[in-house]
Amino acid sequence: MKQYQFTGEYECKLDAKGRLKLPAAIIKQLGTNENHKFTINRGFEKHLMLYPNEVWERKSREINQLNIYNTQQRQAIRYFYRGATELEMDASERINIPGSLMDYAGIDKDVVLFAYQQQIEIWSKEAYESMLNQEPDDFASIAEGIFGNGLGFNPPPSP
């Protein structure tokens, strides 16, 4: 099974039919594969999440381990699967985003793709810029709080 490691931020435009041409850099990161298939669903905020199908299948197996008899876990399952739709990239390297998902994310024409780890977030350009404007002034202290206490990456000590 292929391991993906996406990276990058890309401004794109949808065509009149709601199709998104994936940037060449994303296509390159996908690697050679005759049929690029994806699953798209709603993200945690007002954006969409795009997963290569192999990644979606792994994430689905994880979420399917939750207990449907536990209210909180059942809600998590519902939230995870809400809007999930399979997509296939066409010969012109485009995907067709469903209208209901575009409405949810407030997407009309201008979008930003934020690619990281094994997924790609799809934001309306306006919502993405708004999110960036809400970033904390002191990211260094947040990073120190997360990574400086042994919970994450600790760089080697200086010589």
GIVENFEN-V64583 format. One record per helix or strand of 3 or more residues. SS is the DSSP state (2 for helix, 1 for strand). FROM is the first residue (numbers start at 1). LEN is the number of residues. Records with the same first field share a line. If there is no record, write none. Layout:
SS=FROM-LEN, FROM-LEN
This chain:
1=6-9, 19-3, 37-6, 48-5, 85-4, 94-3, 110-8, 119-6
2=24-7, 53-11, 71-11, 99-7, 125-9, 139-9
